[in-house]
Amino acid sequence: MASEGSKSVVDFKYLEDFAAGDMRVVTEVLALFRDQAQAWADKLATSDAGWQDTVHTIKGSARGVGAFALGEAAQRAEELGPSVLTLVRGELQAAVADIEGYLTRVGGG
């Protein structure tokens, strides 16, 4: 269902292929990611020492759904420290917006 030539920050075709085209699985996974993203954003907004665990979780989850730029930003934060958290927050926001648009288009929102 991923649209060809779209300006997407999430590679939805990656997840669609991984789920063998089962759109029920795709929409459930994306909805879970979107819902969890608010908790991640809240944790990244604080100077809590737990930010490392949060970016590590984001890195794996983002790569799993095809949000590769977000996964890379999270990896950079792991490597470079909290000075990169602004980048992670921005990529997270962009991925969530893209996922919300996708879920609206496919009726899984």
N, CA, C and O atoms as CSV, one atom per row, in Angstrom:
chain,resi,resn,atom,element,x,y,z
A,1,MET,N,N,0.797,-1.205,0.000
A,1,MET,CA,C,0.000,0.000,0.000
A,1,MET,C,C,0.837,1.266,0.000
A,1,MET,O,O,0.311,2.360,-0.207
A,2,ALA,N,N,2.115,1.130,0.226
A,2,ALA,CA,C,2.978,2.320,0.202
A,2,ALA,C,C,2.858,2.976,-1.153
A,2,ALA,O,O,2.882,2.302,-2.183
A,3,SER,N,N,2.730,4.287,-1.156
A,3,SER,CA,C,2.569,4.983,-2.419
A,3,SER,C,C,3.923,5.222,-3.057
A,3,SER,O,O,4.899,5.545,-2.380
A,4,GLU,N,N,3.967,5.063,-4.330
A,4,GLU,CA,C,5.190,5.262,-5.104
A,4,GLU,C,C,5.521,6.738,-5.196
A,4,GLU,O,O,4.640,7.561,-5.442
A,5,GLY,N,N,6.778,7.076,-5.001
A,5,GLY,CA,C,7.247,8.429,-5.209
A,5,GLY,C,C,6.853,9.420,-4.133
A,5,GLY,O,O,7.019,10.626,-4.315
A,6,SER,N,N,6.335,8.937,-3.018
A,6,SER,CA,C,5.928,9.868,-1.972
A,6,SER,C,C,7.144,10.374,-1.201
A,6,SER,O,O,8.190,9.726,-1.180
A,7,LYS,N,N,6.996,11.530,-0.573
A,7,LYS,CA,C,8.063,12.129,0.240
A,7,LYS,C,C,7.899,11.653,1.679
A,7,LYS,O,O,7.530,12.425,2.563
A,8,SER,N,N,8.175,10.387,1.897
A,8,SER,CA,C,7.945,9.764,3.181
A,8,SER,C,C,9.240,9.671,3.977
A,8,SER,O,O,10.299,9.400,3.410
A,9,VAL,N,N,9.165,9.895,5.285
A,9,VAL,CA,C,10.339,9.685,6.134
A,9,VAL,C,C,10.359,8.261,6.675
A,9,VAL,O,O,11.363,7.812,7.228
A,10,VAL,N,N,9.247,7.558,6.513
A,10,VAL,CA,C,9.160,6.154,6.909
A,10,VAL,C,C,9.031,5.315,5.641
A,10,VAL,O,O,8.231,5.625,4.758
A,11,ASP,N,N,9.820,4.257,5.560
A,11,ASP,CA,C,9.756,3.348,4.427
A,11,ASP,C,C,8.677,2.302,4.718
A,11,ASP,O,O,8.966,1.222,5.234
A,12,PHE,N,N,7.449,2.635,4.382
A,12,PHE,CA,C,6.333,1.746,4.691
A,12,PHE,C,C,6.404,0.440,3.918
A,12,PHE,O,O,5.936,-0.594,4.394
A,13,LYS,N,N,6.983,0.486,2.736
A,13,LYS,CA,C,7.124,-0.743,1.942
A,13,LYS,C,C,7.994,-1.755,2.696
A,13,LYS,O,O,7.743,-2.958,2.626
A,14,TYR,N,N,9.002,-1.279,3.408
A,14,TYR,CA,C,9.849,-2.169,4.200
A,14,TYR,C,C,9.000,-2.973,5.185
A,14,TYR,O,O,9.126,-4.195,5.262
A,15,LEU,N,N,8.139,-2.290,5.935
A,15,LEU,CA,C,7.300,-2.975,6.918
A,15,LEU,C,C,6.249,-3.838,6.229
A,15,LEU,O,O,5.970,-4.950,6.679
A,16,GLU,N,N,5.667,-3.342,5.152
A,16,GLU,CA,C,4.681,-4.126,4.406
A,16,GLU,C,C,5.300,-5.438,3.915
A,16,GLU,O,O,4.681,-6.497,4.016
A,17,ASP,N,N,6.514,-5.362,3.389
A,17,ASP,CA,C,7.196,-6.568,2.918
A,17,ASP,C,C,7.526,-7.496,4.077
A,17,ASP,O,O,7.356,-8.710,3.968
A,18,PHE,N,N,7.993,-6.937,5.179
A,18,PHE,CA,C,8.347,-7.734,6.355
A,18,PHE,C,C,7.119,-8.463,6.891
A,18,PHE,O,O,7.223,-9.598,7.356
A,19,ALA,N,N,5.956,-7.813,6.827
A,19,ALA,CA,C,4.703,-8.410,7.305
A,19,ALA,C,C,4.028,-9.246,6.218
A,19,ALA,O,O,2.875,-9.647,6.373
A,20,ALA,N,N,4.730,-9.506,5.134
A,20,ALA,CA,C,4.212,-10.310,4.013
A,20,ALA,C,C,2.881,-9.765,3.502
A,20,ALA,O,O,1.993,-10.522,3.112
A,21,GLY,N,N,2.760,-8.439,3.512
A,21,GLY,CA,C,1.571,-7.808,2.963
A,21,GLY,C,C,0.347,-7.856,3.855
A,21,GLY,O,O,-0.726,-7.419,3.439
A,22,ASP,N,N,0.471,-8.368,5.057
A,22,ASP,CA,C,-0.672,-8.431,5.979
A,22,ASP,C,C,-0.892,-7.040,6.565
A,22,ASP,O,O,-0.218,-6.640,7.514
A,23,MET,N,N,-1.835,-6.315,5.994
A,23,MET,CA,C,-2.053,-4.929,6.378
A,23,MET,C,C,-2.586,-4.796,7.799
A,23,MET,O,O,-2.405,-3.753,8.426
A,24,ARG,N,N,-3.230,-5.815,8.309
A,24,ARG,CA,C,-3.674,-5.783,9.697
A,24,ARG,C,C,-2.468,-5.705,10.624
A,24,ARG,O,O,-2.466,-4.940,11.588
A,25,VAL,N,N,-1.444,-6.499,10.328
A,25,VAL,CA,C,-0.217,-6.482,11.125
A,25,VAL,C,C,0.485,-5.130,10.973
A,25,VAL,O,O,0.923,-4.538,11.959
A,26,VAL,N,N,0.587,-4.653,9.749
A,26,VAL,CA,C,1.259,-3.380,9.481
A,26,VAL,C,C,0.597,-2.254,10.268
A,26,VAL,O,O,1.278,-1.480,10.941
A,27,THR,N,N,-0.721,-2.161,10.187
A,27,THR,CA,C,-1.401,-1.058,10.863
A,27,THR,C,C,-1.324,-1.200,12.387
A,27,THR,O,O,-1.218,-0.197,13.093
A,28,GLU,N,N,-1.375,-2.421,12.895
A,28,GLU,CA,C,-1.254,-2.618,14.345
A,28,GLU,C,C,0.127,-2.206,14.839
A,28,GLU,O,O,0.251,-1.537,15.865
A,29,VAL,N,N,1.164,-2.607,14.109
A,29,VAL,CA,C,2.538,-2.265,14.503
A,29,VAL,C,C,2.736,-0.750,14.460
A,29,VAL,O,O,3.319,-0.171,15.376
A,30,LEU,N,N,2.256,-0.121,13.410
A,30,LEU,CA,C,2.419,1.330,13.289
A,30,LEU,C,C,1.621,2.078,14.355
A,30,LEU,O,O,2.090,3.084,14.886
A,31,ALA,N,N,0.436,1.600,14.668
A,31,ALA,CA,C,-0.360,2.239,15.718
A,31,ALA,C,C,0.328,2.100,17.074
A,31,ALA,O,O,0.336,3.042,17.866
A,32,LEU,N,N,0.895,0.950,17.339
A,32,LEU,CA,C,1.639,0.763,18.591
A,32,LEU,C,C,2.843,1.693,18.654
A,32,LEU,O,O,3.104,2.303,19.690
A,33,PHE,N,N,3.577,1.803,17.550
A,33,PHE,CA,C,4.728,2.698,17.491
A,33,PHE,C,C,4.290,4.133,17.768
A,33,PHE,O,O,4.888,4.833,18.585
A,34,ARG,N,N,3.242,4.557,17.076
A,34,ARG,CA,C,2.726,5.931,17.240
A,34,ARG,C,C,2.327,6.188,18.692
A,34,ARG,O,O,2.649,7.235,19.253
A,35,ASP,N,N,1.633,5.237,19.293
A,35,ASP,CA,C,1.174,5.413,20.667
A,35,ASP,C,C,2.350,5.448,21.646
A,35,ASP,O,O,2.339,6.235,22.593
A,36,GLN,N,N,3.350,4.615,21.429
A,36,GLN,CA,C,4.522,4.581,22.299
A,36,GLN,C,C,5.380,5.832,22.131
A,36,GLN,O,O,6.077,6.242,23.060
A,37,ALA,N,N,5.329,6.425,20.964
A,37,ALA,CA,C,6.163,7.598,20.673
A,37,ALA,C,C,5.893,8.750,21.630
A,37,ALA,O,O,6.805,9.516,21.938
A,38,GLN,N,N,4.667,8.887,22.103
A,38,GLN,CA,C,4.379,9.979,23.044
A,38,GLN,C,C,5.145,9.786,24.338
A,38,GLN,O,O,5.678,10.750,24.887
A,39,ALA,N,N,5.209,8.568,24.833
A,39,ALA,CA,C,5.979,8.290,26.057
A,39,ALA,C,C,7.464,8.546,25.820
A,39,ALA,O,O,8.151,9.091,26.685
A,40,TRP,N,N,7.954,8.155,24.656
A,40,TRP,CA,C,9.365,8.415,24.332
A,40,TRP,C,C,9.631,9.917,24.294
A,40,TRP,O,O,10.623,10.393,24.846
A,41,ALA,N,N,8.750,10.653,23.645
A,41,ALA,CA,C,8.928,12.103,23.540
A,41,ALA,C,C,8.946,12.739,24.925
A,41,ALA,O,O,9.744,13.637,25.192
A,42,ASP,N,N,8.075,12.275,25.793
A,42,ASP,CA,C,8.042,12.803,27.159
A,42,ASP,C,C,9.356,12.531,27.879
A,42,ASP,O,O,9.872,13.403,28.578
A,43,LYS,N,N,9.901,11.331,27.715
A,43,LYS,CA,C,11.162,10.986,28.373
A,43,LYS,C,C,12.330,11.792,27.808
A,43,LYS,O,O,13.252,12.147,28.542
A,44,LEU,N,N,12.294,12.076,26.525
A,44,LEU,CA,C,13.371,12.847,25.898
A,44,LEU,C,C,13.288,14.328,26.242
A,44,LEU,O,O,14.269,15.054,26.085
A,45,ALA,N,N,12.138,14.780,26.706
A,45,ALA,CA,C,11.958,16.191,27.040
A,45,ALA,C,C,12.566,16.543,28.392
A,45,ALA,O,O,12.714,17.719,28.725
A,46,THR,N,N,12.914,15.536,29.159
A,46,THR,CA,C,13.492,15.781,30.481
A,46,THR,C,C,14.994,15.542,30.425
A,46,THR,O,O,15.509,14.987,29.455
A,47,SER,N,N,15.679,15.960,31.460
A,47,SER,CA,C,17.120,15.707,31.525
A,47,SER,C,C,17.390,14.420,32.313
A,47,SER,O,O,18.483,14.214,32.840
A,48,ASP,N,N,16.378,13.572,32.378
A,48,ASP,CA,C,16.466,12.306,33.098
A,48,ASP,C,C,17.621,11.469,32.557
A,48,ASP,O,O,17.856,11.407,31.350
A,49,ALA,N,N,18.324,10.837,33.467
A,49,ALA,CA,C,19.458,9.998,33.065
A,49,ALA,C,C,19.018,8.797,32.239
A,49,ALA,O,O,19.862,8.147,31.623
A,50,GLY,N,N,17.731,8.482,32.205
A,50,GLY,CA,C,17.232,7.348,31.438
A,50,GLY,C,C,17.126,7.596,29.949
A,50,GLY,O,O,16.633,6.735,29.220
A,51,TRP,N,N,17.571,8.742,29.480
A,51,TRP,CA,C,17.456,9.041,28.048
A,51,TRP,C,C,18.194,8.012,27.206
A,51,TRP,O,O,17.780,7.737,26.080
A,52,GLN,N,N,19.286,7.430,27.726
A,52,GLN,CA,C,20.052,6.447,26.942
A,52,GLN,C,C,19.199,5.217,26.629
A,52,GLN,O,O,19.206,4.719,25.503
A,53,ASP,N,N,18.465,4.733,27.630
A,53,ASP,CA,C,17.587,3.586,27.396
A,53,ASP,C,C,16.503,3.937,26.388
A,53,ASP,O,O,16.141,3.121,25.540
A,54,THR,N,N,15.996,5.142,26.488
A,54,THR,CA,C,14.938,5.571,25.568
A,54,THR,C,C,15.447,5.630,24.139
A,54,THR,O,O,14.780,5.123,23.237
A,55,VAL,N,N,16.606,6.231,23.903
A,55,VAL,CA,C,17.091,6.302,22.519
A,55,VAL,C,C,17.468,4.924,21.997
A,55,VAL,O,O,17.349,4.665,20.800
A,56,HIS,N,N,17.917,4.047,22.866
A,56,HIS,CA,C,18.229,2.680,22.425
A,56,HIS,C,C,16.943,1.968,21.978
A,56,HIS,O,O,16.927,1.280,20.957
A,57,THR,N,N,15.889,2.141,22.743
A,57,THR,CA,C,14.592,1.557,22.384
A,57,THR,C,C,14.077,2.152,21.083
A,57,THR,O,O,13.592,1.434,20.209
A,58,ILE,N,N,14.186,3.463,20.966
A,58,ILE,CA,C,13.738,4.131,19.737
A,58,ILE,C,C,14.516,3.604,18.539
A,58,ILE,O,O,13.935,3.351,17.484
A,59,LYS,N,N,15.816,3.439,18.692
A,59,LYS,CA,C,16.659,2.982,17.582
A,59,LYS,C,C,16.130,1.665,17.011
A,59,LYS,O,O,15.935,1.547,15.801
A,60,GLY,N,N,15.903,0.694,17.861
A,60,GLY,CA,C,15.426,-0.601,17.390
A,60,GLY,C,C,14.015,-0.552,16.843
A,60,GLY,O,O,13.722,-1.137,15.800
A,61,SER,N,N,13.143,0.148,17.548
A,61,SER,CA,C,11.750,0.235,17.108
A,61,SER,C,C,11.633,0.976,15.779
A,61,SER,O,O,10.879,0.565,14.897
A,62,ALA,N,N,12.377,2.062,15.643
A,62,ALA,CA,C,12.329,2.842,14.407
A,62,ALA,C,C,12.805,2.018,13.217
A,62,ALA,O,O,12.174,2.021,12.160
A,63,ARG,N,N,13.893,1.328,13.389
A,63,ARG,CA,C,14.406,0.503,12.294
A,63,ARG,C,C,13.435,-0.613,11.952
A,63,ARG,O,O,13.329,-1.010,10.792
A,64,GLY,N,N,12.727,-1.121,12.950
A,64,GLY,CA,C,11.766,-2.196,12.724
A,64,GLY,C,C,10.576,-1.778,11.887
A,64,GLY,O,O,10.007,-2.602,11.171
A,65,VAL,N,N,10.182,-0.504,11.962
A,65,VAL,CA,C,9.035,-0.043,11.179
A,65,VAL,C,C,9.451,0.661,9.891
A,65,VAL,O,O,8.595,1.039,9.092
A,66,GLY,N,N,10.736,0.838,9.682
A,66,GLY,CA,C,11.197,1.498,8.460
A,66,GLY,C,C,11.476,2.973,8.623
A,66,GLY,O,O,11.632,3.682,7.629
A,67,ALA,N,N,11.544,3.465,9.873
A,67,ALA,CA,C,11.871,4.876,10.127
A,67,ALA,C,C,13.386,4.981,10.302
A,67,ALA,O,O,13.884,5.222,11.402
A,68,PHE,N,N,14.094,4.798,9.215
A,68,PHE,CA,C,15.550,4.652,9.269
A,68,PHE,C,C,16.277,5.918,9.694
A,68,PHE,O,O,17.289,5.832,10.389
A,69,ALA,N,N,15.793,7.091,9.296
A,69,ALA,CA,C,16.437,8.346,9.718
A,69,ALA,C,C,16.325,8.510,11.234
A,69,ALA,O,O,17.262,8.978,11.881
A,70,LEU,N,N,15.204,8.134,11.787
A,70,LEU,CA,C,15.028,8.191,13.240
A,70,LEU,C,C,15.967,7.203,13.918
A,70,LEU,O,O,16.581,7.527,14.935
A,71,GLY,N,N,16.082,6.010,13.368
A,71,GLY,CA,C,17.006,5.027,13.931
A,71,GLY,C,C,18.441,5.521,13.919
A,71,GLY,O,O,19.186,5.308,14.875
A,72,GLU,N,N,18.826,6.180,12.837
A,72,GLU,CA,C,20.184,6.731,12.748
A,72,GLU,C,C,20.392,7.878,13.736
A,72,GLU,O,O,21.461,8.001,14.333
A,73,ALA,N,N,19.372,8.712,13.904
A,73,ALA,CA,C,19.477,9.812,14.868
A,73,ALA,C,C,19.634,9.264,16.286
A,73,ALA,O,O,20.410,9.793,17.081
A,74,ALA,N,N,18.902,8.216,16.592
A,74,ALA,CA,C,19.014,7.594,17.912
A,74,ALA,C,C,20.397,6.987,18.110
A,74,ALA,O,O,20.974,7.084,19.193
A,75,GLN,N,N,20.920,6.369,17.074
A,75,GLN,CA,C,22.272,5.817,17.172
A,75,GLN,C,C,23.291,6.924,17.400
A,75,GLN,O,O,24.211,6.766,18.203
A,76,ARG,N,N,23.133,8.040,16.702
A,76,ARG,CA,C,24.052,9.171,16.901
A,76,ARG,C,C,23.980,9.680,18.332
A,76,ARG,O,O,25.002,10.048,18.911
A,77,ALA,N,N,22.783,9.705,18.906
A,77,ALA,CA,C,22.642,10.142,20.297
A,77,ALA,C,C,23.356,9.180,21.235
A,77,ALA,O,O,23.984,9.606,22.204
A,78,GLU,N,N,23.262,7.891,20.953
A,78,GLU,CA,C,23.977,6.910,21.770
A,78,GLU,C,C,25.481,7.155,21.717
A,78,GLU,O,O,26.183,7.028,22.720
A,79,GLU,N,N,25.955,7.505,20.540
A,79,GLU,CA,C,27.391,7.692,20.336
A,79,GLU,C,C,27.888,9.055,20.815
A,79,GLU,O,O,28.989,9.159,21.355
A,80,LEU,N,N,27.076,10.106,20.619
A,80,LEU,CA,C,27.539,11.473,20.855
A,80,LEU,C,C,26.999,12.105,22.128
A,80,LEU,O,O,27.526,13.119,22.585
A,81,GLY,N,N,25.968,11.529,22.699
A,81,GLY,CA,C,25.437,12.062,23.940
A,81,GLY,C,C,24.201,12.919,23.763
A,81,GLY,O,O,23.664,13.037,22.661
A,82,PRO,N,N,23.755,13.516,24.859
A,82,PRO,CA,C,22.473,14.226,24.867
A,82,PRO,C,C,22.414,15.475,23.988
A,82,PRO,O,O,21.326,16.001,23.751
A,83,SER,N,N,23.537,15.954,23.507
A,83,SER,CA,C,23.503,17.122,22.627
A,83,SER,C,C,22.762,16.826,21.321
A,83,SER,O,O,22.383,17.753,20.605
A,84,VAL,N,N,22.554,15.564,21.009
A,84,VAL,CA,C,21.897,15.158,19.761
A,84,VAL,C,C,20.406,14.862,19.980
A,84,VAL,O,O,19.704,14.512,19.031
A,85,LEU,N,N,19.925,14.997,21.199
A,85,LEU,CA,C,18.529,14.656,21.474
A,85,LEU,C,C,17.539,15.533,20.721
A,85,LEU,O,O,16.429,15.090,20.424
A,86,THR,N,N,17.916,16.759,20.408
A,86,THR,CA,C,17.036,17.624,19.616
A,86,THR,C,C,16.781,16.995,18.248
A,86,THR,O,O,15.658,17.022,17.745
A,87,LEU,N,N,17.823,16.434,17.655
A,87,LEU,CA,C,17.687,15.748,16.374
A,87,LEU,C,C,16.751,14.547,16.511
A,87,LEU,O,O,15.887,14.335,15.661
A,88,VAL,N,N,16.918,13.772,17.563
A,88,VAL,CA,C,16.069,12.595,17.787
A,88,VAL,C,C,14.616,13.032,17.936
A,88,VAL,O,O,13.724,12.432,17.335
A,89,ARG,N,N,14.370,14.073,18.730
A,89,ARG,CA,C,12.999,14.548,18.914
A,89,ARG,C,C,12.384,14.995,17.587
A,89,ARG,O,O,11.217,14.709,17.319
A,90,GLY,N,N,13.151,15.686,16.766
A,90,GLY,CA,C,12.642,16.133,15.471
A,90,GLY,C,C,12.333,14.976,14.539
A,90,GLY,O,O,11.301,14.972,13.869
A,91,GLU,N,N,13.221,13.998,14.494
A,91,GLU,CA,C,12.985,12.828,13.642
A,91,GLU,C,C,11.807,12.006,14.151
A,91,GLU,O,O,11.040,11.456,13.361
A,92,LEU,N,N,11.664,11.922,15.475
A,92,LEU,CA,C,10.530,11.198,16.055
A,92,LEU,C,C,9.223,11.878,15.668
A,92,LEU,O,O,8.263,11.214,15.278
A,93,GLN,N,N,9.190,13.184,15.776
A,93,GLN,CA,C,7.993,13.939,15.405
A,93,GLN,C,C,7.655,13.735,13.922
A,93,GLN,O,O,6.489,13.554,13.570
A,94,ALA,N,N,8.672,13.765,13.059
A,94,ALA,CA,C,8.450,13.578,11.622
A,94,ALA,C,C,7.941,12.171,11.322
A,94,ALA,O,O,7.049,11.992,10.494
A,95,ALA,N,N,8.508,11.179,11.995
A,95,ALA,CA,C,8.076,9.793,11.772
A,95,ALA,C,C,6.634,9.597,12.221
A,95,ALA,O,O,5.848,8.953,11.526
A,96,VAL,N,N,6.287,10.144,13.368
A,96,VAL,CA,C,4.913,10.007,13.872
A,96,VAL,C,C,3.929,10.676,12.921
A,96,VAL,O,O,2.865,10.121,12.646
A,97,ALA,N,N,4.263,11.848,12.419
A,97,ALA,CA,C,3.380,12.538,11.472
A,97,ALA,C,C,3.204,11.700,10.209
A,97,ALA,O,O,2.098,11.595,9.679
A,98,ASP,N,N,4.279,11.112,9.733
A,98,ASP,CA,C,4.219,10.276,8.538
A,98,ASP,C,C,3.359,9.037,8.796
A,98,ASP,O,O,2.549,8.649,7.955
A,99,ILE,N,N,3.543,8.423,9.960
A,99,ILE,CA,C,2.765,7.233,10.320
A,99,ILE,C,C,1.286,7.579,10.440
A,99,ILE,O,O,0.434,6.821,9.977
A,100,GLU,N,N,0.973,8.707,11.052
A,100,GLU,CA,C,-0.433,9.114,11.171
A,100,GLU,C,C,-1.065,9.306,9.797
A,100,GLU,O,O,-2.205,8.900,9.571
A,101,GLY,N,N,-0.324,9.924,8.879
A,101,GLY,CA,C,-0.829,10.087,7.525
A,101,GLY,C,C,-1.056,8.768,6.829
A,101,GLY,O,O,-2.072,8.578,6.160
A,102,TYR,N,N,-0.124,7.867,6.980
A,102,TYR,CA,C,-0.246,6.525,6.377
A,102,TYR,C,C,-1.461,5.811,6.936
A,102,TYR,O,O,-2.263,5.264,6.180
A,103,LEU,N,N,-1.607,5.811,8.272
A,103,LEU,CA,C,-2.729,5.113,8.896
A,103,LEU,C,C,-4.066,5.705,8.441
A,103,LEU,O,O,-5.048,4.977,8.289
A,104,THR,N,N,-4.104,6.999,8.228
A,104,THR,CA,C,-5.314,7.643,7.722
A,104,THR,C,C,-5.611,7.165,6.305
A,104,THR,O,O,-6.758,6.879,5.961
A,105,ARG,N,N,-4.558,7.082,5.485
A,105,ARG,CA,C,-4.740,6.658,4.090
A,105,ARG,C,C,-5.217,5.215,3.982
A,105,ARG,O,O,-6.047,4.902,3.129
A,106,VAL,N,N,-4.702,4.335,4.835
A,106,VAL,CA,C,-5.048,2.915,4.718
A,106,VAL,C,C,-6.203,2.512,5.628
A,106,VAL,O,O,-6.627,1.357,5.624
A,107,GLY,N,N,-6.711,3.467,6.407
A,107,GLY,CA,C,-7.851,3.184,7.261
A,107,GLY,C,C,-7.500,2.400,8.509
A,107,GLY,O,O,-8.317,1.630,9.015
A,108,GLY,N,N,-6.281,2.592,9.009
A,108,GLY,CA,C,-5.880,1.830,10.194
A,108,GLY,C,C,-5.633,2.704,11.385
A,108,GLY,O,O,-4.939,2.289,12.314
A,109,GLY,N,N,-6.173,3.899,11.397
A,109,GLY,CA,C,-5.797,4.852,12.395
A,109,GLY,C,C,-6.575,4.964,13.619
A,109,GLY,O,O,-6.256,5.783,14.481
